[in-house]
């Protein structure tokens, strides 16, 4: 890095070039669609909303400040004055009502609507086609929004950082059904984010430039070139050849050489890979059998040897950056595992046939065979393996036909509810078929509590899952990237590639 008086200086050219991984073409510009990691990066460049999250996933004001009622069910948002879309059109309280009503429309098939919006009074009625008006959102005046929830929802503010809740320019709604390359004026006026679209080259790239009507601090960045790169391996190779300023979402095989390079960073995502049992049937209706399987796995060795440290071994359901996370000691104990198994099956040779099913896109043959070997070594039993392609596996999950399987849990928001809800008795995601009224009650109590009391209840609920070995946390997925030190204001966190306040993003002088 080049220095002046011991301090880094800005490069004369502030054109940032990055890959959007997993994309083959220009996505829909519609922020109410369910985004993947790359689309979410793009949405947060073109759109913005009432709040955003900082690097540590804490909610901070963006377009508004707020107050919350004593019963935690009413929020009053005060919009900053003179917020405008990219074409200069004003953003008002009514803009938010119109935008959220549009997001909740019946035709929106994104699961985020039910997961994030239903807390708002009337959102479900609109989504199910029973109403036209979003009853829980009102304009007190041009710059004041009142939002009423059906029940206390501690994660509501964090949910508002999702693109689903960002204001959209109503006069360009028709553009969402058009080819991105055909959009002209709409490119400048769709959102209120720090950038607008300059041009699009279909299936290749998109060029973004600063939004001249942006309400935030002035940007240093003059242009962002985003390339669509479906294969993360291709992105990594292109980055090593100098095509991109950074690369992220590195594959396991690329992390091994990359870990030695300058700028390598890696962090846990809000994602936990787990093994689960059908607890309604033998042999996994016996707690001791499930506990035996839970203690039979050397997760530390699995993460290091098999996964080459591309994942972090998991002893908890909640990932490390999740509020309420509490570190736990490794549970691997082969002798104890076998003793537990023998309490249910004194003659291990009579243990019934068990088949481990898994999606072949997420679990490689090497991973499956490693798990199989550990069960054989620790428990003295042979587990059959059954790889399935994704659609077949999803159908088997829906049919509850999996005896012993693999599932990856992730959270859209850094809140323990989004892991805990999956184990509620009435949850459609309850793949373990576990029904526990005491657990359901704990979660209900947690959702009516706040602060440390709420997190303590979630910890108690998590311990109930782990103690009863309803699932076996295997690993926490990690995100790896190469971000050189001459890029200022760019990092990664458990939500992915993080830019934060774009006014802090800059390219420093450096030697090529």
RODO-2510 file (C-alpha; in nm, 4 decimals, decimal comma):
residues 512
     n   res          X          Y          Z
     1     x     0,0000     0,0000     0,0000
     2     x     0,1303     0,3467    -0,0886
     3     x     0,1562     0,5939     0,2023
     4     x     0,1864     0,9702     0,2385
     5     x     0,3218     1,0906     0,5737
     6     x     0,2649     0,7393     0,7027
     7     x    -0,1034     0,7339     0,6067
     8     x    -0,2728     0,5556     0,3151
     9     x    -0,4091     0,7800     0,0425
    10     x    -0,6994     0,7356    -0,1959
    11     x    -0,6494     0,6002    -0,5445
    12     x    -0,7319     0,8490    -0,8181
    13     x    -0,9705     0,5992    -0,9768
    14     x    -1,2505     0,4765    -0,7525
    15     x    -1,3985     0,2051    -0,9741
    16     x    -1,4702    -0,1129    -0,7782
    17     x    -1,5035    -0,4460    -0,9616
    18     x    -1,6625    -0,7419    -0,7845
    19     x    -1,8196    -1,0769    -0,8792
    20     x    -2,1737    -1,1720    -0,7834
    21     x    -2,1397    -1,5447    -0,7165
    22     x    -2,4040    -1,7932    -0,8270
    23     x    -2,5587    -1,5676    -1,0917
    24     x    -2,5763    -1,6270    -1,4651
    25     x    -2,7695    -1,3183    -1,5693
    26     x    -2,9241    -0,9957    -1,4483
    27     x    -3,1726    -1,0787    -1,1715
    28     x    -3,5098    -0,9220    -1,1220
    29     x    -3,4777    -0,5733    -0,9774
    30     x    -3,7758    -0,6509    -0,7554
    31     x    -3,6677    -0,6325    -0,3874
    32     x    -3,9761    -0,8230    -0,2749
    33     x    -3,8562    -1,1422    -0,4442
    34     x    -3,6684    -1,3858    -0,2213
    35     x    -3,3022    -1,2961    -0,2766
    36     x    -2,9976    -1,5190    -0,2625
    37     x    -2,6715    -1,3873    -0,1155
    38     x    -2,5581    -1,2157    -0,4368
    39     x    -2,8951    -1,0652    -0,5221
    40     x    -2,9168    -0,9292    -0,1690
    41     x    -2,5854    -0,7467    -0,2213
    42     x    -2,7263    -0,5893    -0,5364
    43     x    -3,0573    -0,5012    -0,3690
    44     x    -2,8729    -0,3225    -0,0879
    45     x    -2,6903    -0,1111    -0,3448
    46     x    -3,0068    -0,0048    -0,5260
    47     x    -3,2500     0,0052    -0,2333
    48     x    -3,2521     0,1152     0,1296
    49     x    -3,5090     0,1296     0,4052
    50     x    -3,6085     0,2434     0,7510
    51     x    -3,3190     0,0599     0,9180
    52     x    -3,0039    -0,1314     0,8357
    53     x    -2,7664    -0,3512     1,0328
    54     x    -2,4068    -0,2803     1,1239
    55     x    -2,1180    -0,5240     1,0864
    56     x    -2,2179    -0,6936     1,4134
    57     x    -2,5783    -0,7353     1,2913
    58     x    -2,7117    -0,4712     1,5313
    59     x    -3,0050    -0,2659     1,4000
    60     x    -2,9242     0,1006     1,3390
    61     x    -3,1334     0,3830     1,1884
    62     x    -3,1214     0,4471     0,8161
    63     x    -3,4147     0,6469     0,6790
    64     x    -3,5918     0,6739     1,0130
    65     x    -3,5773     0,6818     1,3896
    66     x    -3,8462     0,5114     1,5978
    67     x    -4,0246     0,4673     1,9267
    68     x    -4,1895     0,1475     2,0555
    69     x    -4,4979     0,1257     2,2763
    70     x    -4,4870    -0,0294     2,6223
    71     x    -4,6742    -0,3395     2,5028
    72     x    -4,4164    -0,3847     2,2195
    73     x    -4,6909    -0,3924     1,9566
    74     x    -4,6850    -0,0416     1,8123
    75     x    -4,3924     0,1265     1,6345
    76     x    -4,3794     0,4911     1,5290
    77     x    -4,1214     0,5694     1,2573
    78     x    -4,0102     0,9243     1,1862
    79     x    -3,8729     0,9575     0,8335
    80     x    -3,5820     1,1837     0,7561
    81     x    -3,6888     1,4798     0,5392
    82     x    -3,6149     1,4909     0,1673
    83     x    -3,5654     1,1205     0,1051
    84     x    -3,5983     1,0605    -0,2697
    85     x    -3,5861     0,7820    -0,5226
    86     x    -3,3121     0,7812    -0,7805
    87     x    -3,5236     0,9880    -1,0196
    88     x    -3,5916     1,2584    -0,7597
    89     x    -3,9434     1,1420    -0,6647
    90     x    -4,0172     1,1953    -0,2927
    91     x    -4,0514     0,9150    -0,0391
    92     x    -4,3297     0,9642     0,2151
    93     x    -4,5145     0,7599     0,4742
    94     x    -4,7656     0,6687     0,2031
    95     x    -4,4800     0,5354    -0,0090
    96     x    -4,4093     0,2787     0,2607
    97     x    -4,7759     0,1821     0,2900
    98     x    -4,7954     0,1299    -0,0868
    99     x    -4,4657    -0,0607    -0,0963
   100     x    -4,5493    -0,2965     0,1900
   101     x    -4,8971    -0,3567     0,0499
   102     x    -4,7355    -0,4484    -0,2821
   103     x    -4,4902    -0,6815    -0,1050
   104     x    -4,7773    -0,8599     0,0722
   105     x    -4,9801    -0,9167    -0,2467
   106     x    -5,1193    -1,2702    -0,3028
   107     x    -4,8995    -1,3263    -0,6074
   108     x    -4,5806    -1,2888    -0,4012
   109     x    -4,4672    -1,6475    -0,3489
   110     x    -4,1607    -1,5605    -0,1412
   111     x    -4,1714    -1,7456     0,1936
   112     x    -4,0313    -1,4287     0,3493
   113     x    -4,3778    -1,2729     0,3362
   114     x    -4,5215    -1,5178     0,5875
   115     x    -4,2021    -1,5366     0,7916
   116     x    -4,1327    -1,1639     0,8199
   117     x    -4,4517    -0,9703     0,7406
   118     x    -4,7305    -1,1640     0,9107
   119     x    -4,6575    -0,9940     1,2419
   120     x    -4,8063    -0,6752     1,0919
   121     x    -5,1810    -0,6517     1,1429
   122     x    -5,3525    -0,7209     0,8113
   123     x    -5,0473    -0,8514     0,6194
   124     x    -5,1722    -1,2089     0,6222
   125     x    -5,5179    -1,0983     0,5071
   126     x    -5,3658    -0,9300     0,2017
   127     x    -5,1341    -1,2221     0,1254
   128     x    -5,4232    -1,4687     0,1392
   129     x    -5,6435    -1,2463    -0,0781
   130     x    -5,8922    -1,1471     0,1922
   131     x    -5,8106    -0,7747     0,2007
   132     x    -5,6760    -0,4921    -0,0133
   133     x    -5,5603    -0,2600     0,2654
   134     x    -5,2741    -0,3146     0,5069
   135     x    -5,4657    -0,2407     0,8254
   136     x    -5,1653    -0,2281     1,0563
   137     x    -4,9772     0,0499     0,8757
   138     x    -5,0962     0,4105     0,8808
   139     x    -4,9557     0,7486     0,7804
   140     x    -4,9806     0,9837     1,0797
   141     x    -4,8496     1,2604     0,8567
   142     x    -4,6291     1,2816     0,5482
   143     x    -4,3180     1,1698     0,7363
   144     x    -4,4570     0,9592     1,0224
   145     x    -4,5555     0,5918     0,9958
   146     x    -4,7467     0,3960     1,2586
   147     x    -4,7076     0,0173     1,2474
   148     x    -4,9229    -0,2100     1,4632
   149     x    -4,8266    -0,5720     1,5238
   150     x    -5,0604    -0,8552     1,6194
   151     x    -4,8244    -0,9621     1,8982
   152     x    -4,4863    -0,8564     2,0396
   153     x    -4,2213    -0,9457     1,7807
   154     x    -3,8735    -0,8778     1,9181
   155     x    -3,7048    -0,9346     1,5809
   156     x    -3,9363    -0,6953     1,3911
   157     x    -3,6823    -0,4137     1,3634
   158     x    -3,4192    -0,6537     1,2320
   159     x    -3,6697    -0,7855     0,9770
   160     x    -3,7111    -0,4331     0,8402
   161     x    -3,3520    -0,4435     0,7142
   162     x    -3,4568    -0,7059     0,4594
   163     x    -3,5138    -0,5763     0,1022
   164     x    -3,8745    -0,6991     0,1316
   165     x    -3,9508    -0,3858     0,3376
   166     x    -3,7647    -0,1298     0,1294
   167     x    -3,9651     0,1429    -0,0487
   168     x    -4,0164     0,1022    -0,4235
   169     x    -4,1115     0,3629    -0,6792
   170     x    -4,4726     0,2806    -0,7655
   171     x    -4,4597     0,4353    -1,1110
   172     x    -4,2030     0,1780    -1,2199
   173     x    -4,3740    -0,1358    -1,0887
   174     x    -4,4317    -0,2512    -1,4471
   175     x    -4,0549    -0,2661    -1,4958
   176     x    -4,0245    -0,5698    -1,2693
   177     x    -4,1863    -0,7864    -1,5358
   178     x    -3,9590    -0,6554    -1,8111
   179     x    -3,6198    -0,7731    -1,9240
   180     x    -3,3571    -0,5862    -1,7214
   181     x    -3,1818    -0,4806    -2,0420
   182     x    -3,5045    -0,3122    -2,1586
   183     x    -3,5437    -0,0923    -1,8513
   184     x    -3,4504     0,2697    -1,9169
   185     x    -3,5894     0,5416    -1,6885
   186     x    -3,6713     0,2838    -1,4233
   187     x    -3,3024     0,2081    -1,3793
   188     x    -3,2600     0,5534    -1,2327
   189     x    -3,5703     0,5567    -1,0166
   190     x    -3,6427     0,2139    -0,8716
   191     x    -3,4964     0,2572    -0,5245
   192     x    -3,3472     0,4936    -0,2685
   193     x    -3,0124     0,3181    -0,2317
   194     x    -2,6642     0,4640    -0,2741
   195     x    -2,6445     0,3545    -0,6402
   196     x    -2,8469     0,3539    -0,9598
   197     x    -2,7977     0,1397    -1,2680
   198     x    -2,5896     0,2937    -1,5452
   199     x    -2,6051     0,0049    -1,7896
   200     x    -2,6584    -0,3700    -1,8176
   201     x    -2,4833    -0,6235    -2,0378
   202     x    -2,7066    -0,9284    -2,0293
   203     x    -2,5507    -1,2458    -1,8837
   204     x    -2,2232    -1,0574    -1,8276
   205     x    -2,2284    -0,7541    -1,5980
   206     x    -2,4022    -0,4498    -1,4591
   207     x    -2,2540    -0,1066    -1,4011
   208     x    -2,3689     0,1037    -1,1059
   209     x    -2,2984     0,4708    -1,0381
   210     x    -2,3753     0,6895    -0,7331
   211     x    -2,7350     0,7990    -0,6859
   212     x    -2,7310     1,1788    -0,7117
   213     x    -3,0445     1,1964    -0,4949
   214     x    -2,9087     0,9742    -0,2176
   215     x    -2,9838     1,1088     0,1308
   216     x    -2,6732     0,9563     0,2897
   217     x    -2,3160     1,0794     0,3009
   218     x    -2,1435     1,1476    -0,0303
   219     x    -1,9814     0,8409    -0,1826
   220     x    -1,6133     0,8150    -0,2667
   221     x    -1,6818     0,5253    -0,5022
   222     x    -1,7380     0,6472    -0,8568
   223     x    -1,8506     0,3218    -1,0153
   224     x    -1,9141    -0,0424    -0,9258
   225     x    -1,8804    -0,3094    -1,1921
   226     x    -2,0631    -0,6249    -1,0868
   227     x    -1,9997    -0,9377    -1,2924
   228     x    -2,2307    -1,2380    -1,2970
   229     x    -2,0263    -1,5472    -1,2123
   230     x    -2,2166    -1,8697    -1,1554
   231     x    -1,9204    -2,0827    -1,0473
   232     x    -1,7281    -1,9669    -0,7361
   233     x    -1,4203    -2,1548    -0,8614
   234     x    -1,4231    -1,9477    -1,1813
   235     x    -1,4522    -1,6307    -0,9708
   236     x    -1,1551    -1,7341    -0,7570
   237     x    -0,9359    -1,8081    -1,0596
   238     x    -1,0358    -1,4784    -1,2227
   239     x    -0,9545    -1,2914    -0,9026
   240     x    -0,6099    -1,4490    -0,8859
   241     x    -0,5586    -1,3259    -1,2424
   242     x    -0,6425    -0,9704    -1,1302
   243     x    -0,9871    -0,9408    -1,2854
   244     x    -1,1699    -0,8527    -0,9618
   245     x    -1,0763    -0,6365    -0,6642
   246     x    -1,2034    -0,9035    -0,4243
   247     x    -1,3546    -1,2490    -0,4273
   248     x    -1,5850    -1,4182    -0,1769
   249     x    -1,7772    -1,7424    -0,1215
   250     x    -1,4641    -1,9491    -0,1784
   251     x    -1,5101    -2,3214    -0,2319
   252     x    -1,3483    -2,5664     0,0104
   253     x    -1,0799    -2,6651    -0,2384
   254     x    -0,9891    -2,2998    -0,2993
   255     x    -0,9755    -2,2113     0,0689
   256     x    -0,6781    -2,4404     0,1221
   257     x    -0,4381    -2,2338    -0,0931
   258     x    -0,6172    -1,9044    -0,0245
   259     x    -0,5682    -1,9251     0,3530
   260     x    -0,2005    -1,8429     0,2982
   261     x    -0,2728    -1,5325     0,0896
   262     x    -0,2908    -1,1735     0,2092
   263     x    -0,6454    -1,0577     0,2669
   264     x    -0,7875    -1,4011     0,3475
   265     x    -1,0776    -1,3819     0,5947
   266     x    -1,3270    -1,6406     0,7133
   267     x    -1,6251    -1,6244     0,9468
   268     x    -1,9212    -1,8388     1,0532
   269     x    -2,2527    -1,7785     0,8821
   270     x    -2,5971    -1,7881     1,0432
   271     x    -2,6190    -2,1498     0,9352
   272     x    -2,5886    -2,4844     1,1120
   273     x    -2,5643    -2,8223     0,9408
   274     x    -2,7360    -3,0878     1,1483
   275     x    -2,8226    -3,4556     1,1448
   276     x    -3,1794    -3,5377     1,2465
   277     x    -3,3808    -3,8434     1,3478
   278     x    -3,7406    -3,9472     1,3027
   279     x    -3,8094    -3,9481     1,6758
   280     x    -4,1545    -4,1009     1,6309
   281     x    -4,0269    -4,4470     1,5379
   282     x    -3,7778    -4,7054     1,6600
   283     x    -3,4889    -4,7027     1,7063
   284     x    -3,4773    -4,3233     1,7356
   285     x    -3,7771    -4,2890     1,9643
   286     x    -3,5311    -4,3919     2,2382
   287     x    -3,3447    -4,0945     2,3852
   288     x    -3,0388    -4,3069     2,4714
   289     x    -3,0011    -4,4164     2,1084
   290     x    -3,0104    -4,0566     1,9863
   291     x    -2,7646    -3,9531     2,2562
   292     x    -2,5349    -4,2385     2,1546
   293     x    -2,5296    -4,1147     1,7955
   294     x    -2,4713    -3,7571     1,9164
   295     x    -2,1637    -3,8573     2,1165
   296     x    -2,0242    -4,0886     1,8502
   297     x    -1,8986    -3,8154     1,6172
   298     x    -1,5586    -3,6502     1,6387
   299     x    -1,6715    -3,3212     1,4900
   300     x    -1,3380    -3,1485     1,5488
   301     x    -1,1595    -3,4078     1,3384
   302     x    -1,4374    -3,4036     1,0772
   303     x    -1,4137    -3,0251     1,0339
   304     x    -1,0338    -3,0269     1,0161
   305     x    -0,9547    -3,3452     0,8239
   306     x    -1,2567    -3,3992     0,6011
   307     x    -1,3726    -3,0403     0,5516
   308     x    -1,0241    -2,8844     0,5609
   309     x    -1,1415    -2,6209     0,8122
   310     x    -1,3932    -2,4789     0,5650
   311     x    -1,6554    -2,5310     0,8374
   312     x    -1,6431    -2,4881     1,2152
   313     x    -1,7353    -2,7862     1,4360
   314     x    -2,0737    -2,7326     1,6001
   315     x    -2,1851    -2,8280     1,9498
   316     x    -2,4767    -2,5853     1,9499
   317     x    -2,7788    -2,5310     1,7314
   318     x    -2,7259    -2,1534     1,7387
   319     x    -2,4250    -2,0319     1,5368
   320     x    -2,1637    -1,8133     1,7109
   321     x    -2,2899    -1,4735     1,5889
   322     x    -2,6478    -1,5436     1,6912
   323     x    -2,7732    -1,3574     2,0005
   324     x    -2,8024    -1,6109     2,2808
   325     x    -2,5150    -1,8277     2,1594
   326     x    -2,3227    -1,9934     2,4419
   327     x    -2,0156    -2,2007     2,3666
   328     x    -2,0230    -2,5651     2,4721
   329     x    -1,7523    -2,8267     2,5140
   330     x    -1,7161    -3,1044     2,2530
   331     x    -1,9489    -3,3978     2,3176
   332     x    -1,7430    -3,6687     2,1429
   333     x    -1,6996    -3,9672     2,3754
   334     x    -1,6861    -4,2999     2,1922
   335     x    -1,6945    -4,5233     2,5012
   336     x    -1,9889    -4,3339     2,6498
   337     x    -2,1671    -4,3462     2,3135
   338     x    -2,1413    -4,7246     2,2984
   339     x    -2,2555    -4,7585     2,6603
   340     x    -2,5613    -4,5443     2,5853
   341     x    -2,6461    -4,7568     2,2838
   342     x    -2,6247    -5,0734     2,4927
   343     x    -2,8816    -4,9427     2,7408
   344     x    -3,1387    -4,9749     2,4627
   345     x    -2,9739    -5,2612     2,2678
   346     x    -2,7568    -5,4758     2,4983
   347     x    -2,6752    -5,6935     2,1985
   348     x    -2,5573    -5,4374     1,9457
   349     x    -2,5655    -5,7012     1,6719
   350     x    -2,9461    -5,6853     1,6967
   351     x    -2,9587    -5,3109     1,6321
   352     x    -3,2128    -5,2587     1,3503
   353     x    -3,1176    -5,1493     1,0006
   354     x    -3,0651    -4,7743     0,9798
   355     x    -3,0279    -4,5739     0,6612
   356     x    -2,8738    -4,2268     0,6539
   357     x    -3,0294    -4,0228     0,3715
   358     x    -2,8799    -3,6973     0,2469
   359     x    -2,8940    -3,4512    -0,0453
   360     x    -2,6008    -3,5222    -0,2753
   361     x    -2,5601    -3,1504    -0,3507
   362     x    -2,4749    -3,0764     0,0138
   363     x    -2,3122    -3,3952     0,1392
   364     x    -2,0285    -3,5397    -0,0678
   365     x    -1,9449    -3,9120    -0,0780
   366     x    -1,6324    -3,8350     0,1264
   367     x    -1,8367    -3,6623     0,3971
   368     x    -2,0958    -3,9397     0,4118
   369     x    -1,8351    -4,2140     0,4262
   370     x    -1,6480    -4,0318     0,7017
   371     x    -1,9648    -4,0183     0,9131
   372     x    -2,0353    -4,3828     0,8348
   373     x    -1,6850    -4,4799     0,9490
   374     x    -1,7237    -4,2902     1,2769
   375     x    -2,0516    -4,4663     1,3541
   376     x    -1,8873    -4,7990     1,2791
   377     x    -1,5847    -4,7219     1,4958
   378     x    -1,7666    -4,5631     1,7912
   379     x    -2,0866    -4,7681     1,7997
   380     x    -1,9892    -5,0890     1,6241
   381     x    -2,2811    -5,0673     1,3808
   382     x    -2,3042    -5,0353     1,0036
   383     x    -2,5218    -4,7470     0,8765
   384     x    -2,6470    -4,7630     0,5188
   385     x    -2,6034    -4,4549     0,2991
   386     x    -2,8695    -4,3189     0,0652
   387     x    -2,7778    -4,0125    -0,1433
   388     x    -3,0704    -3,8362    -0,3132
   389     x    -3,0868    -3,5551    -0,5646
   390     x    -3,2304    -3,2337    -0,4266
   391     x    -3,5920    -3,2545    -0,5434
   392     x    -3,6236    -3,6161    -0,4319
   393     x    -3,4735    -3,5280    -0,0950
   394     x    -3,7076    -3,2338    -0,0432
   395     x    -4,0041    -3,4570    -0,1253
   396     x    -3,8813    -3,7190     0,1223
   397     x    -3,8574    -3,4474     0,3887
   398     x    -4,2113    -3,3348     0,3122
   399     x    -4,3348    -3,6948     0,3298
   400     x    -4,1523    -3,7587     0,6599
   401     x    -4,0063    -4,0706     0,5044
   402     x    -3,6491    -4,0134     0,6235
   403     x    -3,5379    -4,2259     0,9166
   404     x    -3,2061    -4,0474     0,9720
   405     x    -3,1031    -3,7507     0,7621
   406     x    -2,9184    -3,4271     0,7017
   407     x    -3,0584    -3,0765     0,7037
   408     x    -2,9004    -2,7337     0,6993
   409     x    -3,0739    -2,4675     0,9080
   410     x    -3,0170    -2,1005     0,8369
   411     x    -3,1698    -1,7759     0,9588
   412     x    -3,2704    -1,4749     0,7520
   413     x    -3,2272    -1,2619     1,0649
   414     x    -2,9834    -1,2804     1,3563
   415     x    -3,2444    -1,3889     1,6076
   416     x    -3,2720    -1,7258     1,7867
   417     x    -3,6423    -1,7544     1,7036
   418     x    -3,5552    -1,8482     1,3456
   419     x    -3,3775    -2,1615     1,4666
   420     x    -3,6082    -2,2398     1,7576
   421     x    -3,9329    -2,2201     1,5576
   422     x    -3,8359    -2,5207     1,3485
   423     x    -3,8893    -2,7491     1,6492
   424     x    -4,2331    -2,6247     1,7509
   425     x    -4,4950    -2,8985     1,7482
   426     x    -4,6959    -2,7314     1,4716
   427     x    -4,3978    -2,6280     1,2569
   428     x    -4,3977    -2,7505     0,8971
   429     x    -4,0184    -2,7681     0,9267
   430     x    -4,0305    -3,0089     1,2212
   431     x    -3,8515    -3,2878     1,0319
   432     x    -3,7767    -3,4791     1,3545
   433     x    -4,1479    -3,5244     1,4314
   434     x    -4,0730    -3,4110     1,7865
   435     x    -4,3677    -3,2741     1,9820
   436     x    -4,2926    -3,1292     2,3220
   437     x    -4,5473    -2,9007     2,4956
   438     x    -4,2872    -2,7794     2,7463
   439     x    -4,0642    -2,6663     2,4589
   440     x    -4,3555    -2,4924     2,2861
   441     x    -4,4331    -2,3084     2,6081
   442     x    -4,0708    -2,1957     2,6481
   443     x    -4,0727    -2,0392     2,3026
   444     x    -4,4034    -1,8661     2,3732
   445     x    -4,2594    -1,7257     2,6958
   446     x    -3,9451    -1,6129     2,5124
   447     x    -4,1472    -1,4259     2,2509
   448     x    -4,3226    -1,2321     2,5251
   449     x    -3,9969    -1,1429     2,7006
   450     x    -3,7206    -0,9005     2,6158
   451     x    -3,3463    -0,8610     2,6569
   452     x    -3,1435    -1,1064     2,8631
   453     x    -3,4557    -1,2792     2,9974
   454     x    -3,5618    -1,3653     2,6419
   455     x    -3,2184    -1,4999     2,5503
   456     x    -3,2064    -1,7070     2,8701
   457     x    -3,5345    -1,8724     2,7732
   458     x    -3,3995    -1,9494     2,4281
   459     x    -3,0880    -2,1006     2,5819
   460     x    -3,3092    -2,3219     2,7991
   461     x    -3,5061    -2,4266     2,4913
   462     x    -3,1877    -2,5045     2,2987
   463     x    -3,0593    -2,7188     2,5857
   464     x    -3,3828    -2,9190     2,5741
   465     x    -3,3153    -2,9953     2,2063
   466     x    -2,9502    -3,0845     2,2647
   467     x    -3,0013    -3,2870     2,5827
   468     x    -3,2687    -3,4953     2,4147
   469     x    -3,0527    -3,5183     2,0988
   470     x    -3,3418    -3,4219     1,8736
   471     x    -3,0775    -3,3193     1,6222
   472     x    -2,6994    -3,3449     1,6147
   473     x    -2,5337    -3,0123     1,5290
   474     x    -2,2499    -3,1105     1,2968
   475     x    -2,0902    -2,7887     1,1780
   476     x    -2,1432    -2,4192     1,1295
   477     x    -2,0985    -2,3137     0,7686
   478     x    -1,8292    -2,0534     0,7088
   479     x    -1,7824    -1,7845     0,4463
   480     x    -1,4333    -1,7207     0,3141
   481     x    -1,3121    -1,4266     0,1082
   482     x    -1,0026    -1,2504    -0,0211
   483     x    -1,0322    -0,8790     0,0565
   484     x    -0,7021    -0,6903     0,0136
   485     x    -0,6065    -0,4287     0,2725
   486     x    -0,6179    -0,1546     0,0096
   487     x    -0,9976    -0,1883     0,0023
   488     x    -1,1429     0,0289     0,2771
   489     x    -1,4856    -0,0259     0,4323
   490     x    -1,5465    -0,3777     0,2952
   491     x    -1,5558    -0,6906     0,5109
   492     x    -1,7559    -1,0068     0,5687
   493     x    -1,9892    -1,0978     0,8517
   494     x    -2,2293    -1,3801     0,9248
   495     x    -2,4734    -1,2408     0,6681
   496     x    -2,2169    -1,2378     0,3873
   497     x    -2,0180    -0,9708     0,2072
   498     x    -2,0633    -0,6470     0,4033
   499     x    -2,0298    -0,2901     0,2767
   500     x    -2,2097    -0,1042     0,5548
   501     x    -2,2094     0,2695     0,4951
   502     x    -2,0997     0,3065     0,1343
   503     x    -1,9496     0,6474     0,2098
   504     x    -1,6724     0,4580     0,3941
   505     x    -1,5896     0,2353     0,0959
   506     x    -1,2782     0,3397    -0,0953
   507     x    -0,9840     0,2077    -0,2953
   508     x    -0,6510     0,3091    -0,1432
   509     x    -0,3303     0,3665    -0,3377
   510     x    -0,1463     0,0383    -0,3747
   511     x     0,1163    -0,1312    -0,5863
   512     x    -0,0220    -0,3693    -0,8481
***
